[in-house]
Amino acid sequence: MPTASTGLSTTTTSPPSFSPVQEAFAASSYEDSSGEHLLVSGPSIVVEFSVEGSRNIIGWTGGCNSLGTTYTIRDGHLRLDKVVESTSDLCDQALMDQDDLLSRVLANAPEVEISATSMRLSDSRVSITFAPTTKGASSLTP
């Protein structure tokens, strides 16, 4: 469950709700049942939240392609609407695998935990911890 106000918009009424502002988070590793894994060096996994009018927007990249959609946070889970791909690049296989990893986690309505210094997305198999960043900016949102 979210633990501190960072500006993300949510429909959860308890714990505290968030007021919408732009936030970006980057990750350098993830965990699964076999332990912690470092991500490919170079472009990192970035997730960005923003607001356009009354729409909550999420954009993300695993280092290769940029994707985005609208979202809600309900009952501590991030729920995406129809995904729009902003780019469709052919990248190194390791970067494409990283894109797929992040997209799979996001598609599974992951549990989201947010604090003043981090965001964690977890589904039944993978957990990704992010730190706030200025990277990504509005280039990720559709």
TIMI-970373 format. One record per atom (N, C-alpha, C): residue number from 1; x negated, y negated, z; residue in three letters. Coordinates in Angstrom, 2 decimals. Last residue first. Example, Ala and Ser with C-alpha at 12.3 -4.5 7.8 and 13.67 -1.06 7.14 Angstrom:
2
+-----+---------+---------+---------+------+
|  nr |       x |       y |       z | rest |
+-----+---------+---------+---------+------+
|   2 |  -12.85 |    2.25 |    7.08 |  SER |
|   2 |  -13.67 |    1.06 |    7.14 |  SER |
|   2 |  -12.90 |   -0.03 |    7.87 |  SER |
|   1 |  -13.19 |    5.69 |    7.80 |  ALA |
|   1 |  -12.30 |    4.50 |    7.80 |  ALA |
|   1 |  -13.20 |    3.30 |    7.80 |  ALA |
+-----+---------+---------+---------+------+
//
This chain:
142
+-----+---------+---------+---------+------+
|  nr |       x |       y |       z | rest |
+-----+---------+---------+---------+------+
| 142 |   -2.22 |   -8.97 |  -23.67 |  PRO |
| 142 |   -1.65 |   -8.95 |  -25.03 |  PRO |
| 142 |   -0.98 |  -10.26 |  -25.38 |  PRO |
| 141 |   -5.32 |   -9.66 |  -22.03 |  THR |
| 141 |   -3.87 |   -9.61 |  -21.99 |  THR |
| 141 |   -3.30 |   -9.72 |  -23.40 |  THR |
| 140 |   -8.07 |   -9.96 |  -22.30 |  LEU |
| 140 |   -7.53 |   -8.61 |  -22.16 |  LEU |
| 140 |   -6.02 |   -8.57 |  -22.26 |  LEU |
| 139 |   -8.80 |  -12.61 |  -22.39 |  SER |
| 139 |   -8.99 |  -11.83 |  -23.62 |  SER |
| 139 |   -8.38 |  -10.44 |  -23.51 |  SER |
| 138 |   -8.70 |  -14.00 |  -20.02 |  SER |
| 138 |   -7.45 |  -13.81 |  -20.75 |  SER |
| 138 |   -7.60 |  -13.01 |  -22.03 |  SER |
| 137 |  -11.25 |  -12.19 |  -18.22 |  ALA |
| 137 |  -10.41 |  -13.37 |  -18.43 |  ALA |
| 137 |   -9.22 |  -13.05 |  -19.31 |  ALA |
| 136 |  -13.60 |  -10.57 |  -18.14 |  GLY |
| 136 |  -12.36 |  -10.14 |  -18.76 |  GLY |
| 136 |  -11.50 |  -11.31 |  -19.15 |  GLY |
| 135 |  -14.92 |  -11.63 |  -15.00 |  LYS |
| 135 |  -15.06 |  -10.95 |  -16.27 |  LYS |
| 135 |  -13.70 |  -10.61 |  -16.84 |  LYS |
| 134 |  -14.77 |  -12.41 |  -12.51 |  THR |
| 134 |  -14.27 |  -13.40 |  -13.46 |  THR |
| 134 |  -14.34 |  -12.84 |  -14.86 |  THR |
| 133 |  -13.60 |  -10.07 |  -10.04 |  THR |
| 133 |  -14.57 |  -10.55 |  -11.03 |  THR |
| 133 |  -13.95 |  -11.68 |  -11.83 |  THR |
| 132 |  -13.28 |   -7.93 |   -7.16 |  PRO |
| 132 |  -12.86 |   -9.11 |   -7.95 |  PRO |
| 132 |  -13.98 |   -9.55 |   -8.88 |  PRO |
| 131 |  -13.79 |   -4.42 |   -7.66 |  ALA |
| 131 |  -14.13 |   -5.65 |   -6.94 |  ALA |
| 131 |  -13.65 |   -6.83 |   -7.79 |  ALA |
| 130 |  -12.17 |   -1.22 |   -7.39 |  PHE |
| 130 |  -12.56 |   -2.41 |   -8.14 |  PHE |
| 130 |  -12.94 |   -3.53 |   -7.19 |  PHE |
| 129 |  -12.15 |    2.26 |   -7.54 |  THR |
| 129 |  -12.21 |    1.09 |   -6.68 |  THR |
| 129 |  -12.82 |   -0.07 |   -7.47 |  THR |
| 128 |  -10.13 |    4.89 |   -8.48 |  ILE |
| 128 |  -11.06 |    3.89 |   -8.99 |  ILE |
| 128 |  -10.99 |    2.69 |   -8.06 |  ILE |
| 127 |   -9.57 |    8.31 |   -8.33 |  SER |
| 127 |   -9.46 |    7.06 |   -7.58 |  SER |
| 127 |  -10.54 |    6.11 |   -8.09 |  SER |
| 126 |   -7.72 |   11.08 |   -9.64 |  VAL |
| 126 |   -8.81 |   10.11 |   -9.75 |  VAL |
| 126 |   -8.51 |    8.88 |   -8.90 |  VAL |
| 125 |   -5.49 |   12.77 |   -9.24 |  ARG |
| 125 |   -6.79 |   13.35 |   -9.56 |  ARG |
| 125 |   -7.96 |   12.38 |   -9.45 |  ARG |
| 124 |   -3.14 |   11.41 |   -8.68 |  SER |
| 124 |   -3.36 |   12.69 |   -7.99 |  SER |
| 124 |   -4.75 |   13.27 |   -8.23 |  SER |
| 123 |   -4.48 |    8.07 |   -8.60 |  ASP |
| 123 |   -3.42 |    9.01 |   -8.95 |  ASP |
| 123 |   -3.76 |   10.34 |   -8.29 |  ASP |
| 122 |   -5.24 |    4.83 |   -7.50 |  SER |
| 122 |   -5.40 |    6.28 |   -7.28 |  SER |
| 122 |   -4.20 |    7.02 |   -7.83 |  SER |
| 121 |   -7.07 |    1.91 |   -7.33 |  LEU |
| 121 |   -6.01 |    2.60 |   -8.06 |  LEU |
| 121 |   -6.25 |    4.09 |   -7.94 |  LEU |
| 120 |   -7.86 |   -0.76 |   -5.25 |  ARG |
| 120 |   -8.08 |    0.67 |   -5.49 |  ARG |
| 120 |   -6.85 |    1.21 |   -6.20 |  ARG |
| 119 |   -9.64 |   -3.74 |   -4.94 |  MET |
| 119 |   -8.40 |   -3.12 |   -5.38 |  MET |
| 119 |   -8.73 |   -1.66 |   -5.66 |  MET |
| 118 |  -11.12 |   -6.08 |   -2.55 |  SER |
| 118 |  -11.11 |   -4.95 |   -3.47 |  SER |
| 118 |   -9.69 |   -4.56 |   -3.89 |  SER |
| 117 |  -10.99 |   -8.21 |   -0.76 |  THR |
| 117 |  -12.27 |   -7.93 |   -1.41 |  THR |
| 117 |  -12.26 |   -6.76 |   -2.39 |  THR |
| 116 |   -8.46 |   -8.42 |    0.29 |  ALA |
| 116 |   -9.10 |   -9.65 |   -0.15 |  ALA |
| 116 |  -10.38 |   -9.39 |   -0.93 |  ALA |
| 115 |   -6.87 |   -5.53 |   -1.18 |  SER |
| 115 |   -7.32 |   -6.32 |   -0.04 |  SER |
| 115 |   -7.96 |   -7.59 |   -0.58 |  SER |
| 114 |   -4.58 |   -3.15 |   -2.28 |  ILE |
| 114 |   -5.24 |   -4.42 |   -2.56 |  ILE |
| 114 |   -5.62 |   -5.08 |   -1.25 |  ILE |
| 113 |   -3.84 |   -0.20 |   -3.85 |  GLU |
| 113 |   -4.18 |   -0.78 |   -2.55 |  GLU |
| 113 |   -5.00 |   -2.02 |   -2.84 |  GLU |
| 112 |   -1.52 |    1.67 |   -5.60 |  VAL |
| 112 |   -2.41 |    0.50 |   -5.65 |  VAL |
| 112 |   -2.58 |   -0.03 |   -4.23 |  VAL |
| 111 |   -1.07 |    4.74 |   -7.20 |  GLU |
| 111 |   -0.94 |    3.99 |   -5.96 |  GLU |
| 111 |   -1.94 |    2.84 |   -6.04 |  GLU |
| 110 |   -0.17 |    4.75 |  -10.71 |  PRO |
| 110 |   -1.07 |    4.98 |   -9.58 |  PRO |
| 110 |   -0.67 |    4.19 |   -8.34 |  PRO |
| 109 |    1.40 |    5.83 |  -12.97 |  ALA |
| 109 |    1.95 |    5.00 |  -11.89 |  ALA |
| 109 |    1.11 |    5.17 |  -10.62 |  ALA |
| 108 |   -0.09 |    7.00 |  -15.02 |  ASN |
| 108 |    0.47 |    7.87 |  -13.98 |  ASN |
| 108 |    1.06 |    7.10 |  -12.80 |  ASN |
| 107 |   -1.32 |    5.12 |  -16.61 |  ALA |
| 107 |   -0.07 |    5.71 |  -17.10 |  ALA |
| 107 |    0.63 |    6.55 |  -16.04 |  ALA |
| 106 |   -3.71 |    4.62 |  -15.21 |  LEU |
| 106 |   -2.67 |    3.60 |  -15.25 |  LEU |
| 106 |   -1.32 |    4.16 |  -15.69 |  LEU |
| 105 |   -5.07 |    7.05 |  -15.75 |  VAL |
| 105 |   -4.76 |    6.67 |  -14.37 |  VAL |
| 105 |   -3.62 |    5.65 |  -14.37 |  VAL |
| 104 |   -5.27 |    6.87 |  -18.58 |  ARG |
| 104 |   -4.55 |    7.99 |  -17.93 |  ARG |
| 104 |   -4.15 |    7.64 |  -16.51 |  ARG |
| 103 |   -6.86 |    4.55 |  -18.87 |  SER |
| 103 |   -5.49 |    4.58 |  -19.40 |  SER |
| 103 |   -4.67 |    5.70 |  -18.79 |  SER |
| 102 |   -9.27 |    5.44 |  -17.68 |  LEU |
| 102 |   -8.52 |    4.33 |  -17.10 |  LEU |
| 102 |   -7.08 |    4.34 |  -17.58 |  LEU |
| 101 |   -9.94 |    7.58 |  -19.47 |  LEU |
| 101 |   -9.82 |    7.79 |  -18.02 |  LEU |
| 101 |   -8.95 |    6.70 |  -17.40 |  LEU |
| 100 |  -10.15 |    6.26 |  -21.96 |  ASP |
| 100 |   -9.11 |    7.27 |  -21.74 |  ASP |
| 100 |   -8.87 |    7.52 |  -20.26 |  ASP |
|  99 |  -12.42 |    4.65 |  -21.49 |  ASP |
|  99 |  -11.12 |    4.04 |  -21.83 |  ASP |
|  99 |   -9.99 |    5.01 |  -21.52 |  ASP |
|  98 |  -14.26 |    6.75 |  -21.14 |  GLN |
|  98 |  -14.00 |    5.84 |  -20.03 |  GLN |
|  98 |  -12.68 |    5.10 |  -20.25 |  GLN |
|  97 |  -14.28 |    7.81 |  -23.71 |  ASP |
|  97 |  -13.84 |    8.66 |  -22.60 |  ASP |
|  97 |  -13.49 |    7.80 |  -21.38 |  ASP |
|  96 |  -15.38 |    5.63 |  -25.05 |  MET |
|  96 |  -14.01 |    6.04 |  -25.38 |  MET |
|  96 |  -13.45 |    6.93 |  -24.27 |  MET |
|  95 |  -17.94 |    5.67 |  -23.90 |  LEU |
|  95 |  -17.05 |    4.52 |  -23.66 |  LEU |
|  95 |  -15.61 |    4.86 |  -23.99 |  LEU |
|  94 |  -18.87 |    8.14 |  -24.90 |  ALA |
|  94 |  -18.80 |    7.92 |  -23.45 |  ALA |
|  94 |  -17.89 |    6.74 |  -23.10 |  ALA |
|  93 |  -18.87 |    7.73 |  -27.69 |  GLN |
|  93 |  -17.92 |    8.67 |  -27.09 |  GLN |
|  93 |  -17.78 |    8.45 |  -25.58 |  GLN |
|  92 |  -19.00 |    4.37 |  -28.81 |  ASP |
|  92 |  -19.72 |    5.52 |  -28.31 |  ASP |
|  92 |  -18.72 |    6.42 |  -27.57 |  ASP |
|  91 |  -16.08 |    3.41 |  -30.68 |  CYS |
|  91 |  -17.20 |    3.17 |  -29.78 |  CYS |
|  91 |  -17.92 |    4.48 |  -29.52 |  CYS |
|  90 |  -13.99 |    1.82 |  -32.74 |  LEU |
|  90 |  -14.68 |    3.09 |  -32.60 |  LEU |
|  90 |  -15.95 |    2.80 |  -31.82 |  LEU |
|  89 |  -11.24 |   -0.12 |  -31.51 |  ASP |
|  89 |  -12.62 |    0.01 |  -31.96 |  ASP |
|  89 |  -13.10 |    1.45 |  -31.85 |  ASP |
|  88 |   -8.73 |   -1.72 |  -31.50 |  SER |
|  88 |   -8.86 |   -0.29 |  -31.75 |  SER |
|  88 |  -10.24 |   -0.06 |  -32.37 |  SER |
|  87 |   -7.08 |   -4.02 |  -29.34 |  THR |
|  87 |   -8.16 |   -3.68 |  -30.25 |  THR |
|  87 |   -8.17 |   -2.17 |  -30.42 |  THR |
|  86 |   -4.67 |   -4.00 |  -28.02 |  SER |
|  86 |   -5.13 |   -5.25 |  -28.62 |  SER |
|  86 |   -6.26 |   -5.01 |  -29.61 |  SER |
|  85 |   -1.89 |   -1.99 |  -27.69 |  GLU |
|  85 |   -3.34 |   -1.97 |  -27.89 |  GLU |
|  85 |   -3.76 |   -3.23 |  -28.62 |  GLU |
|  84 |    0.54 |   -1.99 |  -25.22 |  VAL |
|  84 |    0.15 |   -2.57 |  -26.50 |  VAL |
|  84 |   -1.37 |   -2.54 |  -26.59 |  VAL |
|  83 |    2.86 |    0.09 |  -23.54 |  VAL |
|  83 |    1.47 |   -0.35 |  -23.70 |  VAL |
|  83 |    1.24 |   -0.85 |  -25.12 |  VAL |
|  82 |    5.85 |   -0.59 |  -21.84 |  LYS |
|  82 |    5.25 |   -0.12 |  -23.08 |  LYS |
|  82 |    3.87 |   -0.74 |  -23.30 |  LYS |
|  81 |    5.01 |   -1.00 |  -18.36 |  ASP |
|  81 |    5.99 |   -0.90 |  -19.42 |  ASP |
|  81 |    5.28 |   -0.40 |  -20.67 |  ASP |
|  80 |    3.76 |    0.57 |  -15.36 |  LEU |
|  80 |    3.57 |   -0.14 |  -16.62 |  LEU |
|  80 |    4.77 |    0.02 |  -17.52 |  LEU |
|  79 |    3.44 |    0.20 |  -11.93 |  ARG |
|  79 |    4.25 |    0.81 |  -12.99 |  ARG |
|  79 |    4.16 |   -0.07 |  -14.24 |  ARG |
|  78 |    1.75 |    0.99 |   -9.09 |  LEU |
|  78 |    1.69 |    0.13 |  -10.26 |  LEU |
|  78 |    2.41 |    0.83 |  -11.40 |  LEU |
|  77 |    3.18 |    1.43 |   -5.89 |  HIS |
|  77 |    2.70 |    2.02 |   -7.14 |  HIS |
|  77 |    2.79 |    1.01 |   -8.27 |  HIS |
|  76 |    4.41 |    0.52 |   -3.59 |  GLY |
|  76 |    2.97 |    0.73 |   -3.54 |  GLY |
|  76 |    2.38 |    1.33 |   -4.80 |  GLY |
|  75 |    7.05 |    0.12 |   -4.39 |  ASP |
|  75 |    6.75 |    1.19 |   -3.42 |  ASP |
|  75 |    5.26 |    1.53 |   -3.41 |  ASP |
|  74 |    5.95 |   -1.35 |   -7.33 |  ARG |
|  74 |    7.10 |   -0.92 |   -6.54 |  ARG |
|  74 |    6.68 |    0.23 |   -5.64 |  ARG |
|  73 |    4.94 |   -3.74 |   -9.42 |  ILE |
|  73 |    4.42 |   -2.93 |   -8.33 |  ILE |
|  73 |    5.60 |   -2.64 |   -7.42 |  ILE |
|  72 |    5.13 |   -3.83 |  -12.99 |  THR |
|  72 |    5.70 |   -4.12 |  -11.68 |  THR |
|  72 |    4.92 |   -3.31 |  -10.66 |  THR |
|  71 |    4.06 |   -5.27 |  -16.15 |  TYR |
|  71 |    4.00 |   -4.32 |  -15.04 |  TYR |
|  71 |    4.88 |   -4.79 |  -13.89 |  TYR |
|  70 |    3.35 |   -5.32 |  -19.70 |  THR |
|  70 |    3.92 |   -5.91 |  -18.49 |  THR |
|  70 |    3.94 |   -4.84 |  -17.41 |  THR |
|  69 |    0.12 |   -4.72 |  -21.18 |  THR |
|  69 |    1.56 |   -4.58 |  -21.13 |  THR |
|  69 |    2.08 |   -5.40 |  -19.95 |  THR |
|  68 |   -2.85 |   -3.67 |  -23.03 |  GLY |
|  68 |   -2.09 |   -4.46 |  -22.09 |  GLY |
|  68 |   -0.61 |   -4.22 |  -22.19 |  GLY |
|  67 |   -6.31 |   -3.08 |  -23.90 |  LEU |
|  67 |   -4.90 |   -2.74 |  -23.92 |  LEU |
|  67 |   -4.17 |   -3.61 |  -22.92 |  LEU |
|  66 |   -9.24 |   -2.86 |  -25.78 |  SER |
|  66 |   -8.45 |   -3.66 |  -24.85 |  SER |
|  66 |   -6.98 |   -3.30 |  -25.02 |  SER |
|  65 |  -11.94 |   -0.43 |  -25.96 |  ASN |
|  65 |  -10.73 |   -1.10 |  -26.46 |  ASN |
|  65 |  -10.04 |   -1.88 |  -25.37 |  ASN |
|  64 |  -14.41 |   -0.22 |  -24.17 |  CYS |
|  64 |  -14.33 |   -0.09 |  -25.62 |  CYS |
|  64 |  -13.15 |   -0.90 |  -26.15 |  CYS |
|  63 |  -14.24 |   -0.47 |  -21.48 |  GLY |
|  63 |  -15.52 |   -0.80 |  -22.09 |  GLY |
|  63 |  -15.49 |   -0.73 |  -23.60 |  GLY |
|  62 |  -11.74 |   -0.08 |  -20.72 |  GLY |
|  62 |  -12.70 |    0.85 |  -20.14 |  GLY |
|  62 |  -14.08 |    0.62 |  -20.72 |  GLY |
|  61 |   -9.58 |   -2.76 |  -19.99 |  THR |
|  61 |  -10.52 |   -2.12 |  -20.90 |  THR |
|  61 |  -11.40 |   -1.17 |  -20.11 |  THR |
|  60 |   -6.37 |   -4.38 |  -19.70 |  TRP |
|  60 |   -7.48 |   -3.58 |  -19.21 |  TRP |
|  60 |   -8.36 |   -3.09 |  -20.35 |  TRP |
|  59 |   -3.80 |   -6.47 |  -18.35 |  GLY |
|  59 |   -4.66 |   -6.12 |  -19.46 |  GLY |
|  59 |   -5.83 |   -5.30 |  -18.91 |  GLY |
|  58 |   -0.52 |   -7.21 |  -17.39 |  ILE |
|  58 |   -1.75 |   -6.51 |  -17.05 |  ILE |
|  58 |   -2.50 |   -6.23 |  -18.35 |  ILE |
|  57 |    1.83 |   -9.68 |  -16.38 |  ILE |
|  57 |    1.04 |   -9.08 |  -17.46 |  ILE |
|  57 |   -0.19 |   -8.40 |  -16.87 |  ILE |
|  56 |    5.06 |  -10.44 |  -15.61 |  ASN |
|  56 |    3.78 |  -10.05 |  -15.00 |  ASN |
|  56 |    3.02 |   -9.23 |  -16.04 |  ASN |
|  55 |    7.10 |  -13.07 |  -16.73 |  ARG |
|  55 |    6.53 |  -11.74 |  -17.01 |  ARG |
|  55 |    5.20 |  -11.55 |  -16.31 |  ARG |
|  54 |    8.10 |  -15.58 |  -16.61 |  SER |
|  54 |    8.56 |  -14.65 |  -15.57 |  SER |
|  54 |    7.99 |  -13.25 |  -15.75 |  SER |
|  53 |    5.28 |  -17.07 |  -17.86 |  GLY |
|  53 |    6.68 |  -17.33 |  -17.52 |  GLY |
|  53 |    7.10 |  -16.43 |  -16.38 |  GLY |
|  52 |    2.96 |  -14.81 |  -17.42 |  GLU |
|  52 |    3.43 |  -15.65 |  -18.52 |  GLU |
|  52 |    4.92 |  -15.88 |  -18.29 |  GLU |
|  51 |    0.28 |  -14.01 |  -15.34 |  VAL |
|  51 |    1.71 |  -14.26 |  -15.44 |  VAL |
|  51 |    1.98 |  -15.17 |  -16.62 |  VAL |
|  50 |   -2.08 |  -11.30 |  -14.92 |  SER |
|  50 |   -1.72 |  -12.69 |  -15.15 |  SER |
|  50 |   -0.20 |  -12.80 |  -15.24 |  SER |
|  49 |   -4.82 |   -9.19 |  -14.19 |  PHE |
|  49 |   -3.41 |   -9.50 |  -13.97 |  PHE |
|  49 |   -3.18 |  -10.97 |  -14.25 |  PHE |
|  48 |   -7.11 |   -6.86 |  -15.51 |  GLU |
|  48 |   -6.76 |   -8.26 |  -15.28 |  GLU |
|  48 |   -5.25 |   -8.42 |  -15.17 |  GLU |
|  47 |   -9.76 |   -4.67 |  -15.13 |  VAL |
|  47 |   -8.31 |   -4.79 |  -15.11 |  VAL |
|  47 |   -8.00 |   -6.24 |  -14.75 |  VAL |
|  46 |  -12.51 |   -3.05 |  -16.59 |  VAL |
|  46 |  -11.95 |   -4.31 |  -16.09 |  VAL |
|  46 |  -10.43 |   -4.24 |  -16.20 |  VAL |
|  45 |  -15.32 |   -1.11 |  -16.54 |  ILE |
|  45 |  -13.87 |   -1.05 |  -16.50 |  ILE |
|  45 |  -13.38 |   -2.34 |  -15.88 |  ILE |
|  44 |  -18.04 |   -2.80 |  -18.25 |  SER |
|  44 |  -17.43 |   -2.04 |  -17.16 |  SER |
|  44 |  -15.93 |   -1.94 |  -17.36 |  SER |
|  43 |  -20.59 |   -2.52 |  -20.65 |  PRO |
|  43 |  -19.26 |   -3.01 |  -20.33 |  PRO |
|  43 |  -18.62 |   -2.16 |  -19.23 |  PRO |
|  42 |  -23.35 |   -1.04 |  -19.06 |  GLY |
|  42 |  -22.90 |   -2.00 |  -20.06 |  GLY |
|  42 |  -21.52 |   -2.50 |  -19.69 |  GLY |
|  41 |  -23.14 |    2.47 |  -18.32 |  SER |
|  41 |  -23.73 |    1.14 |  -18.13 |  SER |
|  41 |  -23.31 |    0.24 |  -19.29 |  SER |
|  40 |  -20.27 |    4.31 |  -17.43 |  VAL |
|  40 |  -21.27 |    4.02 |  -18.45 |  VAL |
|  40 |  -21.82 |    2.63 |  -18.20 |  VAL |
|  39 |  -19.94 |    4.86 |  -13.87 |  LEU |
|  39 |  -19.41 |    4.59 |  -15.19 |  LEU |
|  39 |  -20.56 |    4.31 |  -16.15 |  LEU |
|  38 |  -20.68 |    7.54 |  -11.66 |  LEU |
|  38 |  -20.96 |    6.20 |  -12.15 |  LEU |
|  38 |  -20.37 |    6.06 |  -13.54 |  LEU |
|  37 |  -18.61 |    9.34 |   -9.46 |  HIS |
|  37 |  -19.25 |    9.29 |  -10.77 |  HIS |
|  37 |  -19.49 |    7.84 |  -11.15 |  HIS |
|  36 |  -18.23 |   11.35 |   -6.56 |  GLU |
|  36 |  -18.30 |   10.02 |   -7.16 |  GLU |
|  36 |  -19.08 |   10.08 |   -8.46 |  GLU |
|  35 |  -16.46 |   14.55 |   -6.73 |  GLY |
|  35 |  -17.29 |   13.52 |   -6.11 |  GLY |
|  35 |  -17.24 |   12.20 |   -6.83 |  GLY |
|  34 |  -14.65 |   16.33 |   -7.75 |  SER |
|  34 |  -16.06 |   16.76 |   -7.74 |  SER |
|  34 |  -16.99 |   15.69 |   -7.18 |  SER |
|  33 |  -12.18 |   15.08 |   -7.69 |  SER |
|  33 |  -12.40 |   16.21 |   -6.78 |  SER |
|  33 |  -13.85 |   16.68 |   -6.73 |  SER |
|  32 |  -13.37 |   11.69 |   -8.16 |  ASP |
|  32 |  -12.41 |   12.76 |   -8.40 |  ASP |
|  32 |  -12.77 |   13.92 |   -7.48 |  ASP |
|  31 |  -13.97 |    8.19 |   -8.35 |  GLU |
|  31 |  -14.07 |    9.45 |   -7.61 |  GLU |
|  31 |  -13.01 |   10.42 |   -8.10 |  GLU |
|  30 |  -16.04 |    5.84 |  -10.14 |  TYR |
|  30 |  -14.75 |    6.42 |   -9.79 |  TYR |
|  30 |  -15.00 |    7.71 |   -9.04 |  TYR |
|  29 |  -17.69 |    2.62 |  -10.62 |  SER |
|  29 |  -17.66 |    4.07 |  -10.40 |  SER |
|  29 |  -16.23 |    4.52 |  -10.13 |  SER |
|  28 |  -17.36 |   -0.01 |  -11.07 |  SER |
|  28 |  -18.61 |    0.56 |  -11.56 |  SER |
|  28 |  -18.67 |    2.07 |  -11.33 |  SER |
|  27 |  -14.81 |   -2.36 |  -12.06 |  ALA |
|  27 |  -15.25 |   -1.16 |  -11.35 |  ALA |
|  27 |  -16.57 |   -0.68 |  -11.92 |  ALA |
|  26 |  -13.22 |   -5.54 |  -11.56 |  ALA |
|  26 |  -14.13 |   -4.68 |  -12.31 |  ALA |
|  26 |  -14.57 |   -3.51 |  -11.44 |  ALA |
|  25 |  -10.39 |   -7.69 |  -11.91 |  PHE |
|  25 |  -11.14 |   -6.74 |  -11.10 |  PHE |
|  25 |  -12.00 |   -5.87 |  -12.00 |  PHE |
|  24 |   -8.71 |  -10.81 |  -11.75 |  ALA |
|  24 |   -9.43 |   -9.82 |  -12.55 |  ALA |
|  24 |  -10.29 |   -8.98 |  -11.61 |  ALA |
|  23 |   -5.71 |  -12.73 |  -11.68 |  GLU |
|  23 |   -6.73 |  -11.99 |  -10.94 |  GLU |
|  23 |   -7.40 |  -11.02 |  -11.91 |  GLU |
|  22 |   -3.54 |  -15.48 |  -11.64 |  GLN |
|  22 |   -4.43 |  -14.63 |  -12.42 |  GLN |
|  22 |   -5.50 |  -14.02 |  -11.54 |  GLN |
|  21 |   -0.60 |  -15.09 |   -9.61 |  VAL |
|  21 |   -1.70 |  -15.89 |  -10.14 |  VAL |
|  21 |   -2.60 |  -14.95 |  -10.91 |  VAL |
|  20 |    2.45 |  -14.78 |   -7.94 |  PRO |
|  20 |    1.70 |  -14.50 |   -9.15 |  PRO |
|  20 |    0.63 |  -15.55 |   -9.46 |  PRO |
|  19 |    2.35 |  -13.77 |   -4.56 |  SER |
|  19 |    2.77 |  -14.79 |   -5.52 |  SER |
|  19 |    1.89 |  -14.64 |   -6.75 |  SER |
|  18 |    3.42 |  -10.74 |   -3.03 |  PHE |
|  18 |    2.37 |  -11.56 |   -3.61 |  PHE |
|  18 |    2.98 |  -12.62 |   -4.50 |  PHE |
|  17 |    4.61 |   -9.63 |    0.19 |  SER |
|  17 |    4.73 |   -9.76 |   -1.26 |  SER |
|  17 |    3.68 |  -10.76 |   -1.75 |  SER |
|  16 |    3.31 |   -7.53 |    2.82 |  PRO |
|  16 |    3.60 |   -8.83 |    2.22 |  PRO |
|  16 |    3.72 |   -8.80 |    0.71 |  PRO |
|  15 |    4.65 |   -4.10 |    2.98 |  PRO |
|  15 |    3.89 |   -5.24 |    3.43 |  PRO |
|  15 |    4.10 |   -6.47 |    2.56 |  PRO |
|  14 |    7.69 |   -5.25 |    1.89 |  SER |
|  14 |    6.90 |   -5.01 |    3.09 |  SER |
|  14 |    5.92 |   -3.91 |    2.75 |  SER |
|  13 |    8.66 |   -5.58 |   -0.65 |  THR |
|  13 |    8.94 |   -6.63 |    0.31 |  THR |
|  13 |    8.17 |   -6.45 |    1.60 |  THR |
|  12 |    7.52 |   -5.20 |   -3.93 |  THR |
|  12 |    7.49 |   -4.65 |   -2.59 |  THR |
|  12 |    7.74 |   -5.78 |   -1.59 |  THR |
|  11 |    7.16 |   -6.25 |   -6.34 |  THR |
|  11 |    8.54 |   -6.21 |   -5.88 |  THR |
|  11 |    8.63 |   -5.60 |   -4.49 |  THR |
|  10 |    4.47 |   -8.57 |   -6.97 |  THR |
|  10 |    4.99 |   -7.26 |   -6.62 |  THR |
|  10 |    6.44 |   -7.35 |   -6.23 |  THR |
|   9 |    1.62 |  -10.14 |   -8.30 |  SER |
|   9 |    3.06 |  -10.13 |   -8.15 |  SER |
|   9 |    3.53 |   -8.70 |   -7.87 |  SER |
|   8 |   -1.34 |  -11.15 |   -6.66 |  LEU |
|   8 |   -0.64 |  -10.24 |   -7.55 |  LEU |
|   8 |    0.84 |  -10.26 |   -7.26 |  LEU |
|   7 |   -2.57 |  -12.66 |   -4.72 |  GLY |
|   7 |   -1.95 |  -13.37 |   -5.81 |  GLY |
|   7 |   -1.22 |  -12.46 |   -6.78 |  GLY |
|   6 |   -3.43 |  -11.35 |   -2.59 |  THR |
|   6 |   -4.46 |  -11.74 |   -3.54 |  THR |
|   6 |   -3.87 |  -12.51 |   -4.70 |  THR |
|   5 |   -2.77 |  -10.54 |    0.72 |  SER |
|   5 |   -2.31 |  -11.32 |   -0.42 |  SER |
|   5 |   -3.49 |  -11.72 |   -1.30 |  SER |
|   4 |   -3.36 |   -7.15 |    1.66 |  ALA |
|   4 |   -3.59 |   -8.59 |    1.83 |  ALA |
|   4 |   -3.16 |   -9.32 |    0.58 |  ALA |
|   3 |   -2.62 |   -4.54 |    1.13 |  THR |
|   3 |   -2.94 |   -4.91 |    2.50 |  THR |
|   3 |   -3.18 |   -6.39 |    2.71 |  THR |
|   2 |   -0.42 |   -2.33 |   -0.62 |  PRO |
|   2 |   -1.20 |   -3.57 |   -0.58 |  PRO |
|   2 |   -1.41 |   -4.02 |    0.85 |  PRO |
|   1 |   -0.84 |    1.18 |    0.00 |  MET |
|   1 |    0.00 |    0.00 |    0.00 |  MET |
|   1 |   -0.88 |   -1.24 |    0.00 |  MET |
+-----+---------+---------+---------+------+
//
